[in-house]
Amino acid sequence: SYDTTYKWTGIGNHKSFEYSRSGNPNCKTLELILASLESSGAHAWAFSSGSATTVIILQSLGSGTHVLSVN
């Protein structure tokens, strides 16, 4: 299917959102609102799946880090 929400203008002409999986206006707005609820300078990330969230969290941990997880 063809998506008319985003318009590709050519190689090297990156204009904000081009592909929904790499970011979209709704997701960005959610992240900004969630970050604003925390202290200044806070950041928030929104993911489309729990698997993506798990991968990012585990990859951000250092060697020897302990993880407590519940089922």
C-alpha positions, -999 to +999 in steps of 0.1 A: +000+000+000+010+036-005+013+059+024+007+096+017+015+107+052+052+110+045+068+123+013+103+113+002+122+142-014+153+124-024+187+112-011+203+136+013+171+156+019+162+143+053+131+161+066+121+150+101+099+119+098+103+096+068+095+061+080+071+053+108+092+026+124+121+050+129+099+076+145+066+094+140+049+126+152+027+108+177+055+088+193+077+119+195+049+139+212+044+110+237+081+109+245+082+147+251+052+147+274+065+118+294+099+134+298+083+167+309+067+149+338+101+141+352+129+164+363+144+189+338+167+173+313+149+140+314+144+119+283+118+093+274+117+066+247+085+049+235+088+015+218+063-004+197+069-037+215+080-052+247+107-071+228+122-039+215+122-024+250+139-055+265+166-054+238+174-017+243+175-021+281+198-051+280+221-036+255+225-005+276+237-024+307+273-027+314+292-060+319+285-076+353+253-058+358+226-077+377+190-077+365+160-085+386+130-095+365+095-108+373+074-132+352 
